[in-house]
Amino acid sequence: MAKPTTRATLQEYCLRALGSPVIEINVDDDQIEDRTDDAIQFYQEFHSDAVIRTYLKHQLTAADITNNYITVSDNVTAVLQMLTGGQSSGSSLFDMGYHMRLNDIFMTQGMATQIQSYEQSLQHLSLIESRLNSVEQLRFSRHMNRLHMDEGFGDLEADQYIVIEAYSIVDPATYADVYNDFYLKKYHYLEF
């Protein structure tokens, strides 16, 4: 049982690290459960292996628009940005930037002196993109489970979908390898 794969085997691993069964460990089962919860919570909040960058699909409701916030699930730890269908990604076939880059690639082949103008053109496009297509100002608090839009939802309406780029907790019940993480095992051992 060198590799804990469940909550119970993680608890047994830590008790053995403390000397059980040679040394009698006098703790109640509730105390063991509390320390396990604390160790997992600490691991999930402070270790990069406990979260994963993900994209969450959300269908807007009238209540979302009225409240000016979206309720997100408990396992979301941070929100990076919100993506909507109206934002320019720069990779569309009909995007001006795409065609300028395509033309510039053909023009700069074999001409090292034109690479400077190409770089300046890209910086100019980036400036225009940032001024015309500003990123929505978002506020998120993990303890409130709300994603607030400071500027409102704009032209978005109920029943439209948005995508939220976020960090979400890796569920140990689904991915049992979490229980074998070195830092979780050491922190759990220190909790006792």
Secondary structure, DSSP 4 states (H G I P E B T S, - for coil): --S--SHHHHHHHHHHHTTTTTS-----HHHHHHHHHHHHHHHHHH-GGGEEEEEEEEE--HHHHHHTEEE--TTEEEEEEEE-TTS--S--TT-HHHHHHHHHHHHHTT-GGGHHHHHHHHHHHHHHHHHHSPPPPEEEETTTTEEEETT--TT--TT-EEEEEEEEEPPTTT-GGGGG-HHHHHHHHHH-
